[in-house]
Amino acid sequence: MDDLLQENKKEERETKSSNLSKRSRRVAAHNQSERRHRDRINGKMKALQKLVPNASKTDKASMLEEVIKYLKQLQAHVQLITSARNMEQQMMMMSLGMQPHIQMPLLARMAWVVLQECLTI
């Protein structure tokens, strides 16, 4: 009977040891996966930091704020350039005599103002 009890205890220890090693392998694999995920995110954050001029923030939330601000500035710049192009096209049409009642010097000054705004962004 003592042999049977000892045998059962030995089997229980082996089962526990096996379960612990399976669990520790799963935990190690999960930790490795998380580390790769963090490394990828950190690499992408560094790439973003290089793309944004004067980006000095190191924490992710502040860096993302700077990226958002920069992208909004770029969008405004694109909108100004588009407006200047549209105005240029309108001026060309008017210079061809399509709308002679608007004075050309006034339009030229307006285009110059829009162009100056584009250059200061």
C-alpha positions in Angstrom: 0.0 0.0 0.0 2.9 2.4 0.8 4.3 1.6 -2.6 1.0 2.5 -4.3 0.8 5.8 -2.4 4.4 6.7 -3.3 3.7 5.8 -6.9 0.6 8.1 -7.0 2.6 10.9 -5.4 5.4 10.5 -7.9 2.8 10.6 -10.8 1.2 13.7 -9.4 4.6 15.5 -9.1 5.4 14.5 -12.7 2.0 15.8 -13.9 2.4 19.0 -12.1 5.9 19.4 -13.4 4.7 18.7 -17.0 1.9 21.2 -16.6 4.2 23.9 -15.2 6.6 23.5 -18.1 3.8 23.7 -20.7 2.5 26.8 -19.0 6.0 28.4 -18.7 6.6 27.7 -22.5 3.2 29.4 -23.3 4.1 32.3 -21.1 7.6 32.6 -22.7 6.1 32.5 -26.2 3.5 35.1 -25.3 6.2 37.4 -23.7 8.4 37.0 -26.9 5.4 37.9 -29.1 4.6 40.9 -26.9 8.3 42.0 -27.1 8.3 41.8 -30.9 5.0 43.8 -31.0 6.5 46.5 -28.8 9.7 46.6 -30.9 7.7 47.1 -34.1 5.7 49.9 -32.5 8.8 51.6 -31.2 10.4 51.3 -34.7 7.4 52.9 -36.3 7.4 55.7 -33.7 11.1 56.4 -34.5 10.3 56.5 -38.2 7.4 59.0 -37.6 9.7 61.1 -35.4 12.2 61.3 -38.3 9.5 62.4 -40.7 8.1 65.3 -38.6 10.4 68.3 -38.5 11.5 69.5 -35.1 10.0 66.4 -33.4 11.5 66.3 -29.9 9.0 64.4 -27.9 9.9 60.8 -26.8 6.8 59.6 -25.2 4.3 58.0 -27.6 1.3 60.2 -26.8 3.2 63.5 -27.2 4.8 62.2 -30.4 1.4 61.3 -31.9 0.1 64.8 -31.0 3.0 66.3 -32.9 2.3 64.1 -35.9 -1.4 65.0 -35.9 -0.5 68.7 -35.7 2.0 68.4 -38.5 -0.4 66.5 -40.7 -3.0 69.2 -40.2 -0.5 71.8 -41.2 0.3 69.9 -44.4 -3.4 69.6 -45.2 -3.8 73.4 -44.8 -0.8 73.9 -47.0 -2.3 71.7 -49.7 -5.6 73.5 -49.5 -3.8 76.9 -49.9 -1.9 75.6 -52.9 -5.1 74.3 -54.4 -6.8 77.6 -53.9 -3.9 79.4 -55.5 -4.0 77.1 -58.5 -7.8 77.7 -58.8 -7.3 81.4 -58.6 -4.5 81.2 -61.2 -6.8 79.3 -63.6 -9.6 81.9 -63.1 -7.1 84.7 -63.8 -6.0 83.0 -67.0 -9.6 82.7 -68.1 -10.3 86.3 -67.3 -7.2 87.5 -69.1 -8.5 85.7 -72.2 -11.5 88.0 -72.0 -14.1 85.8 -70.5 -14.8 88.3 -67.7 -13.5 91.7 -68.6 -15.3 93.6 -65.9 -12.9 92.5 -63.2 -9.6 94.3 -63.1 -6.5 92.2 -63.6 -4.3 94.1 -61.1 -6.7 93.3 -58.3 -6.6 89.6 -59.1 -2.9 89.6 -59.4 -2.6 91.1 -55.9 -5.0 88.5 -54.5 -2.9 85.7 -56.0 0.2 87.2 -54.6 -1.4 87.3 -51.1 -2.4 83.6 -51.4 1.1 82.7 -52.6 2.7 84.5 -49.7 0.5 82.6 -47.3 1.5 79.3 -48.9 5.2 80.1 -48.5 4.9 81.0 -44.8 3.4 77.7 -43.8 
